[in-house]
Amino acid sequence: MLAAISFLALSAALLAETRSEPQLSPSDLVKAVIYNELHPSSRSDIHWKYRLEKQLDGQQETKEVVETKSGSLEKLLSVSGKPLTDAQQRVEAERILKFSHNADEQKKAEQARRKDAVQCDAFLKIIPDAFVFHYDGEEGNLVRVMFKPNPQFRAPSREGRVLQQMAGDMWIDAAQKRLASIDGQLTNEVKFGGGLLGHLEKGGRFSVKRAELVAGDWETIEIDVNMRGKALLLKSISVQQKELRTNFERLPSDLTFADAANLLLKQPLVAWR
């Protein structure tokens, strides 16, 4: 009996100690998450081959993608569910081989990739200041954080003005402080240049889902964007985009574009002339 009482007392003391540990505020947790996303570990040198199913404004394509140390190379497999014809496959193989031996085109692709990375980083850096956060439950090792516009936030860019009218939630791996998913919706119309340069309609939404493929390496596996509006001169803006990434296979970290072409074409590389 005395042993049982001692065990219960010890358990209660440990529980009290656990509960007394300070929990990060939701705002501080989000800041830690954004820092980790902007400063990935050595796992960032991991590359993958995967299947990409993409829908953009009604056009559906299926591709095979190979990541390299200099960017990604992809091969079109089907359009609107229909496999490429023999002639289309030859054209696609020629395009891949030509790119894998064209330093100028590779340089342009690398510049575009870096530009996208800079824009993505700028978007992430805004998040901790653009919103007010609060906890809203947990599931397993994930915690849910709700967000809504911060009335004190002054948007420094067009992307910031979009965030300023958005609310939603994110699921966070609390132990690793990594983003597992984020969903957002425009709560108000967003106008650019007082509406003269265009606008995005209220109700537009986006969703991003991520997964830890190997320890410490988080990859985006699903994207869903649904935005509508008008641009300058009444040109319609219609961003209806869905991406699903599956069948991940890990690749060597030093893969080149030539290696990627070899993998995609499943044949020895032929010297391009």
C-alpha positions in Angstrom: 0.0 0.0 0.0 2.8 2.4 0.9 4.6 1.7 -2.4 1.3 2.4 -4.3 0.8 5.7 -2.4 4.5 6.7 -3.1 4.0 5.8 -6.8 0.8 8.0 -7.1 2.5 10.8 -5.3 5.5 10.7 -7.6 3.2 10.5 -10.7 1.3 13.5 -9.5 4.5 15.4 -8.9 5.8 14.6 -12.4 2.5 15.6 -13.9 2.5 18.9 -12.1 6.0 19.5 -13.2 5.1 18.8 -16.8 2.1 21.1 -16.6 4.2 23.9 -15.1 6.6 23.9 -18.1 5.8 27.1 -20.0 4.2 26.6 -23.4 5.2 28.7 -26.3 2.7 31.3 -27.2 1.0 30.6 -30.6 2.8 33.6 -32.0 6.2 32.4 -30.8 5.6 28.9 -32.1 4.7 30.3 -35.6 7.9 32.4 -35.5 9.9 29.3 -34.7 8.2 27.4 -37.5 8.9 30.1 -40.1 12.6 30.3 -38.9 12.9 26.5 -39.5 11.3 26.7 -42.9 13.7 29.6 -43.9 16.7 27.8 -42.5 16.4 24.2 -43.4 18.9 21.6 -41.9 21.4 19.6 -43.9 18.3 17.5 -45.0 17.8 20.2 -47.7 20.3 18.4 -49.9 17.9 15.5 -50.3 16.5 15.1 -53.8 13.5 13.1 -55.0 11.9 11.6 -58.1 8.1 11.8 -57.9 4.9 11.8 -59.9 3.1 15.2 -60.3 -0.6 15.5 -61.2 -1.3 19.1 -62.0 -4.5 21.0 -62.9 -4.1 24.6 -64.0 -7.2 26.6 -65.2 -8.9 23.4 -66.4 -5.8 21.9 -68.1 -4.8 18.6 -66.5 -1.3 17.1 -66.9 0.7 14.3 -65.4 4.4 14.5 -65.2 7.4 12.7 -63.8 9.8 15.0 -61.9 13.4 14.5 -61.0 15.1 16.9 -58.6 18.8 17.7 -59.0 21.3 20.0 -57.2 20.6 22.7 -59.8 16.8 22.4 -60.1 14.2 20.0 -61.4 13.7 18.4 -64.7 10.3 17.0 -65.7 8.8 14.7 -68.3 5.2 15.1 -69.5 3.4 11.7 -69.4 -0.2 12.5 -70.2 -2.6 15.4 -70.9 -6.3 15.3 -69.7 -5.8 11.6 -68.8 -4.6 10.6 -72.3 -1.0 9.3 -72.7 1.3 11.0 -75.2 1.3 9.7 -78.7 4.6 8.2 -80.1 5.2 11.5 -81.9 4.6 13.6 -78.7 6.9 11.3 -76.8 9.7 11.9 -79.3 9.2 15.6 -79.1 9.3 15.4 -75.3 12.5 13.3 -75.3 14.1 15.7 -77.7 13.2 18.7 -75.4 14.7 16.9 -72.3 17.9 15.9 -74.1 18.4 19.4 -75.5 17.9 21.0 -72.1 20.2 18.6 -70.4 23.0 19.8 -72.7 22.2 23.5 -72.9 24.0 25.5 -70.3 22.2 28.7 -71.2 18.8 27.2 -70.7 19.9 25.6 -67.4 21.1 29.0 -66.3 17.8 30.6 -67.1 15.9 27.9 -65.2 18.2 28.3 -62.2 17.6 32.1 -62.2 13.8 31.5 -62.3 14.1 29.0 -59.5 16.0 31.4 -57.3 13.5 34.2 -58.0 10.7 31.9 -56.9 12.6 31.0 -53.8 13.2 34.7 -52.9 9.5 35.4 -53.4 8.5 32.4 -51.3 10.9 33.4 -48.5 9.5 37.0 -48.6 6.0 35.6 -48.2 7.0 33.4 -45.3 8.7 36.3 -43.5 5.5 38.3 -43.5 3.4 35.6 -41.8 4.3 36.2 -38.1 3.5 39.9 -38.3 0.5 39.7 -40.7 -1.7 37.6 -38.4 -3.0 37.2 -34.8 -2.8 33.5 -33.7 -4.5 31.3 -31.2 -4.4 27.6 -30.4 -7.4 25.5 -31.4 -6.7 21.9 -30.4 -4.3 19.1 -31.2 -4.2 15.7 -32.9 -1.3 13.3 -32.2 1.9 15.3 -32.4 0.3 18.1 -34.4 -1.2 21.3 -32.9 -3.7 23.5 -34.7 -3.2 27.2 -34.8 -5.9 29.5 -36.1 -4.9 32.9 -37.7 -6.8 36.0 -38.6 -5.6 39.4 -39.9 -3.5 41.6 -37.6 -5.1 45.1 -37.6 -1.8 46.6 -36.7 0.0 45.1 -39.8 1.0 47.4 -42.6 1.5 45.4 -45.8 4.9 46.1 -47.5 4.0 44.4 -50.7 1.2 43.1 -52.9 1.6 39.7 -51.3 1.3 41.4 -47.9 -2.0 43.0 -49.0 -3.4 39.6 -49.8 -2.4 38.2 -46.5 -4.0 41.2 -44.8 -7.4 40.0 -45.8 -6.9 36.3 -45.1 -7.9 34.0 -42.3 -7.5 30.3 -41.7 -5.5 27.6 -39.8 -2.3 25.7 -39.8 -1.2 22.4 -38.4 2.2 22.3 -36.9 4.5 19.5 -35.7 5.1 20.9 -32.2 8.2 18.9 -31.5 10.0 19.7 -34.7 8.4 23.1 -35.1 7.6 22.4 -38.8 4.6 23.2 -40.9 2.4 20.3 -41.8 -0.4 22.2 -43.5 -1.9 25.6 -44.0 -5.3 26.7 -45.3 -6.4 30.2 -45.9 -9.4 32.1 -47.3 -9.9 35.7 -48.3 -12.4 37.3 -45.9 -12.6 40.5 -48.0 -12.0 41.6 -51.5 -8.4 42.7 -52.2 -7.9 45.8 -54.4 -4.6 46.8 -56.0 -4.1 50.5 -56.7 -7.5 51.3 -55.3 -9.0 48.8 -57.8 -7.5 50.4 -60.9 -4.7 47.7 -61.1 -7.1 44.8 -60.3 -8.6 42.9 -57.5 -9.1 39.5 -56.0 -12.6 38.4 -55.1 -13.7 37.6 -51.5 -13.8 33.9 -50.8 -10.6 32.9 -52.7 -8.7 30.2 -50.9 -5.6 28.2 -50.9 -4.4 25.0 -49.2 -1.0 23.4 -48.8 -0.2 20.0 -47.3 3.2 18.7 -46.4 4.7 15.4 -45.2 7.9 14.3 -43.5 9.3 11.8 -46.1 12.4 11.0 -44.1 13.5 12.2 -40.7 13.8 16.0 -40.9 12.9 16.4 -44.5 9.5 17.9 -45.1 8.1 18.1 -48.6 5.0 19.7 -50.1 2.7 16.9 -51.3 -0.5 18.8 -52.2 -1.4 22.3 -53.3 -4.9 23.7 -54.0 -5.5 27.3 -55.0 -8.8 28.8 -56.1 -8.7 32.6 -56.7 -10.7 34.8 -59.0 -10.6 38.5 -59.9 -9.8 41.2 -62.5 -6.5 42.7 -63.6 -5.7 45.9 -65.4 -7.9 46.5 -68.5 -10.5 44.1 -67.2 -8.4 41.0 -67.9 -9.7 38.1 -65.8 -7.6 36.6 -63.2 -8.4 32.9 -62.7 -6.0 30.9 -60.6 -7.5 27.4 -60.4 -4.5 25.2 -59.6 -4.2 21.8 -58.0 -1.0 19.8 -57.5 -0.7 16.3 -56.1 2.8 14.7 -55.6 3.1 11.0 -55.1 5.4 8.0 -55.6 8.5 9.6 -54.0 11.8 7.9 -54.6 15.0 9.2 -53.0 17.9 10.1 -55.3 21.6 10.8 -54.9 22.3 14.3 -53.7 24.8 15.1 -56.4 22.5 14.4 -59.4 23.1 16.6 -62.5 20.6 17.5 -65.3 22.3 14.9 -67.5 21.6 12.3 -64.8 18.0 13.5 -64.5 17.5 13.2 -68.3 18.9 9.6 -68.1 16.4 8.7 -65.4 13.4 10.3 -67.1 14.2 8.7 -70.5 15.2 5.4 -69.0 18.0 5.0 -71.5 21.7 6.0 -71.8 22.2 9.6 -72.7 22.9 10.3 -76.3 25.3 13.2 -77.0 23.3 16.2 -78.1 24.5 18.0 -81.3 
